[in-house]
Amino acid sequence: MLKAAGRDWHGRLSLGLLLAPALLWLGALIVLPHVELAVLSLRERIGPRLYAASLAQYETFFLEPLYWHVFVRTALMSVIATMLTLLLAFPIAWVIAKLSSGKASSLLFILCLIPFWVSETVRTLGWMILLRESGVLPALLVKLGVTRVPVELLYHDATILVGLVYTSLLFMVIPLISSLESLDNTLIEAAYDLGANGFAILRTIVIPHAAPGITAGCIVVFMLTLGNYLTPTLLGGKNSQWFTEQIYTQFITRFNWEEGAAFGFLLLGLSTAMVVCGLKITGQRFGDVMRRT
Amino acid sequence: MIPSLPRPRWLRAGTALYVGAFLTFLFLPLVVVGVFAFNDAPYPAPPWRGFTGDWFLGNAAAGRTGLFGDAELLGSLWTSCVVAIWVTLLSVSVGTTNAFLLERGRFPGKQALSVVMLAPLVIPGVILGISILAFASRVAEAADDLFGLELEFLRPGLPLVVLGQFSFIATIATLTISARLRRFDRTLEEAALNLGASRAAVFRTIILPYLRPALLGSAAIAFLMSFEDFNTTLMLVGADSPLTIMMYGRMREGATPVLNAVSLFLMVASAVVAMALVRRRKPAA
């Protein structure tokens, strides 16, 4: 029952009216579709319009080296991309939160935000123009005399990583800034006065304090990277071998929904496991992390 | 370290260098996209062959199809707008009712419900897409088998794209609007009620104006997120492609600088929207 200032306005009717959209949204678009996906992944086609419960879809995944190879590769690349994003984002977050003040700080922050107002498609187009064989950077390398002929910079694993890090930066920078801003400068001054060097201050004061922000950023970046489709397929081309691409192939190209559903669940399982681990390690609650970002 | 501590010169120089490199990294792709929208060449690649407006204004007669002559591209731009408007309306409405439910409602299972509401943000977009696709087609088949109904909107197409995007954008709207409602001073509402205002009048004259910034803000975010969504849309799209899907298809084929033109157009449009939002906020602050 709603209990608030007045009495009559509330009651079961208004509670029902408020609950209806929420339940409809979560029920029809989140819960039931995932139940359907689970059912699909746990059945096998044994005849025209005839299905039996089985674990065959998951069995195929483990028996076919290509599938689990792509799965492991996607997971590892996502971990690397997350680490690189953290390394690249931490200094800029430090500059924004600690080194610059007032106008300069907010200007830098807005500059970091701007690229993310632009869609990922446009940003990826930019990278393709920069990196492809006939693109800007290979031409520049020839001009500088580094390479004799233009080299293809697209379609490498490193290219995929550059694209993924670029797309994820903002989601790392924002939680880092908010956790660094709350760090009291006098703590650092005290440590310095007591003779600690920069590395010791970073290890014993800054990182423990920023841990919640670091975790939040890493979780979000990992999730987004794992579920990304556009960047790996465009920048990696045929070599991308990204797991979301496998899901698309099974579901849309081959129309094998059972296998696609099983793949979907495996990806969801990995993503959820990483989130849960991240939260467990740092002892945070899910809701707090989501609100932070 | 921090400004109050001595920093050696090399560290200062290093920091400045790093910030410069970082900003270059951020803006280089965008600058390149913008510049090559005006290159007088059939592909967005160096060398620079002079300035042209063909990729905006050209038409089939000129031998080059510019953005404003490309019916397919303009059509997908319009499709994206229509989808985004629907998603915005749905997300802000449901976000508002959810905010009241979470901030004012008291019922068993509220904690659990608020956690479930966050779930769409941790489910990869591709999976949201396929699960909604599978469920919608199950419902459509059931309706066909049981009642002989042909529910066209449950087949891949724009209605499903709207629902798919709404499924996770609603969470963001809910978070934004709840956060604002939580800080609302309830005594204002009580005072108005004591003075004889009706519930509806209190809602219209006090709560709604208070929530306005959050409603506008979440509407802007919802529109932008819908416009830019790729993962969920890819799985649910039918014959009419929104812009991101259309661009993706053309980028795989290696397209002309008309894609740069539409990208630049989008950048300018979102910059204008962003400026308008900032300017709106200033007098209020």
Boltz contact constraints between the chains, C-beta under 6 A:
constraints:
  - contact:
      token1: [A, 1]
      token2: [B, 106]
      max_distance: 6.0
  - contact:
      token1: [A, 2]
      token2: [B, 104]
      max_distance: 6.0
  - contact:
      token1: [A, 2]
      token2: [B, 105]
      max_distance: 6.0
  - contact:
      token1: [A, 3]
      token2: [B, 106]
      max_distance: 6.0
  - contact:
      token1: [A, 4]
      token2: [B, 104]
      max_distance: 6.0
  - contact:
      token1: [A, 5]
      token2: [B, 189]
      max_distance: 6.0
  - contact:
      token1: [A, 5]
      token2: [B, 190]
      max_distance: 6.0
  - contact:
      token1: [A, 6]
      token2: [B, 193]
      max_distance: 6.0
  - contact:
      token1: [A, 9]
      token2: [B, 199]
      max_distance: 6.0
  - contact:
      token1: [A, 15]
      token2: [B, 105]
      max_distance: 6.0
  - contact:
      token1: [A, 18]
      token2: [B, 97]
      max_distance: 6.0
  - contact:
      token1: [A, 18]
      token2: [B, 100]
      max_distance: 6.0
  - contact:
      token1: [A, 18]
      token2: [B, 101]
      max_distance: 6.0
  - contact:
      token1: [A, 21]
      token2: [B, 94]
      max_distance: 6.0
  - contact:
      token1: [A, 21]
      token2: [B, 97]
      max_distance: 6.0
  - contact:
      token1: [A, 22]
      token2: [B, 98]
      max_distance: 6.0
  - contact:
      token1: [A, 22]
      token2: [B, 101]
      max_distance: 6.0
  - contact:
      token1: [A, 25]
      token2: [B, 94]
      max_distance: 6.0
  - contact:
      token1: [A, 25]
      token2: [B, 170]
      max_distance: 6.0
  - contact:
      token1: [A, 26]
      token2: [B, 116]
      max_distance: 6.0
  - contact:
      token1: [A, 29]
      token2: [B, 167]
      max_distance: 6.0
  - contact:
      token1: [A, 32]
      token2: [B, 135]
      max_distance: 6.0
  - contact:
      token1: [A, 33]
      token2: [B, 131]
      max_distance: 6.0
  - contact:
      token1: [A, 33]
      token2: [B, 132]
      max_distance: 6.0
  - contact:
      token1: [A, 33]
      token2: [B, 135]
      max_distance: 6.0
  - contact:
      token1: [A, 34]
      token2: [B, 131]
      max_distance: 6.0
  - contact:
      token1: [A, 36]
      token2: [B, 134]
      max_distance: 6.0
  - contact:
      token1: [A, 36]
      token2: [B, 135]
      max_distance: 6.0
  - contact:
      token1: [A, 36]
      token2: [B, 138]
      max_distance: 6.0
  - contact:
      token1: [A, 37]
      token2: [B, 131]
      max_distance: 6.0
  - contact:
      token1: [A, 37]
      token2: [B, 134]
      max_distance: 6.0
  - contact:
      token1: [A, 40]
      token2: [B, 134]
      max_distance: 6.0
  - contact:
      token1: [A, 91]
      token2: [B, 18]
      max_distance: 6.0
  - contact:
      token1: [A, 92]
      token2: [B, 22]
      max_distance: 6.0
  - contact:
      token1: [A, 95]
      token2: [B, 19]
      max_distance: 6.0
  - contact:
      token1: [A, 98]
      token2: [B, 2]
      max_distance: 6.0
  - contact:
      token1: [A, 115]
      token2: [B, 26]
      max_distance: 6.0
  - contact:
      token1: [A, 117]
      token2: [B, 270]
      max_distance: 6.0
  - contact:
      token1: [A, 118]
      token2: [B, 267]
      max_distance: 6.0
  - contact:
      token1: [A, 119]
      token2: [B, 228]
      max_distance: 6.0
  - contact:
      token1: [A, 121]
      token2: [B, 244]
      max_distance: 6.0
  - contact:
      token1: [A, 121]
      token2: [B, 247]
      max_distance: 6.0
  - contact:
      token1: [A, 122]
      token2: [B, 33]
      max_distance: 6.0
  - contact:
      token1: [A, 122]
      token2: [B, 263]
      max_distance: 6.0
  - contact:
      token1: [A, 123]
      token2: [B, 29]
      max_distance: 6.0
  - contact:
      token1: [A, 125]
      token2: [B, 33]
      max_distance: 6.0
  - contact:
      token1: [A, 126]
      token2: [B, 29]
      max_distance: 6.0
  - contact:
      token1: [A, 126]
      token2: [B, 30]
      max_distance: 6.0
  - contact:
      token1: [A, 126]
      token2: [B, 32]
      max_distance: 6.0
  - contact:
      token1: [A, 126]
      token2: [B, 33]
      max_distance: 6.0
  - contact:
      token1: [A, 127]
      token2: [B, 29]
      max_distance: 6.0
  - contact:
      token1: [A, 129]
      token2: [B, 32]
      max_distance: 6.0
  - contact:
      token1: [A, 129]
      token2: [B, 36]
      max_distance: 6.0
  - contact:
      token1: [A, 129]
      token2: [B, 44]
      max_distance: 6.0
  - contact:
      token1: [A, 130]
      token2: [B, 32]
      max_distance: 6.0
  - contact:
      token1: [A, 134]
      token2: [B, 45]
      max_distance: 6.0
  - contact:
      token1: [A, 135]
      token2: [B, 45]
      max_distance: 6.0
  - contact:
      token1: [A, 136]
      token2: [B, 46]
      max_distance: 6.0
  - contact:
      token1: [A, 139]
      token2: [B, 46]
      max_distance: 6.0
  - contact:
      token1: [A, 185]
      token2: [B, 2]
      max_distance: 6.0
  - contact:
      token1: [A, 188]
      token2: [B, 2]
      max_distance: 6.0
  - contact:
      token1: [A, 192]
      token2: [B, 5]
      max_distance: 6.0
  - contact:
      token1: [A, 227]
      token2: [B, 124]
      max_distance: 6.0
  - contact:
      token1: [A, 227]
      token2: [B, 125]
      max_distance: 6.0
  - contact:
      token1: [A, 227]
      token2: [B, 126]
      max_distance: 6.0
  - contact:
      token1: [A, 229]
      token2: [B, 231]
      max_distance: 6.0
  - contact:
      token1: [A, 230]
      token2: [B, 230]
      max_distance: 6.0
  - contact:
      token1: [A, 244]
      token2: [B, 126]
      max_distance: 6.0
  - contact:
      token1: [A, 247]
      token2: [B, 126]
      max_distance: 6.0
  - contact:
      token1: [A, 251]
      token2: [B, 130]
      max_distance: 6.0
  - contact:
      token1: [A, 264]
      token2: [B, 127]
      max_distance: 6.0
  - contact:
      token1: [A, 264]
      token2: [B, 130]
      max_distance: 6.0
  - contact:
      token1: [A, 268]
      token2: [B, 127]
      max_distance: 6.0
  - contact:
      token1: [A, 271]
      token2: [B, 124]
      max_distance: 6.0
  - contact:
      token1: [A, 275]
      token2: [B, 122]
      max_distance: 6.0
  - contact:
      token1: [A, 290]
      token2: [B, 118]
      max_distance: 6.0
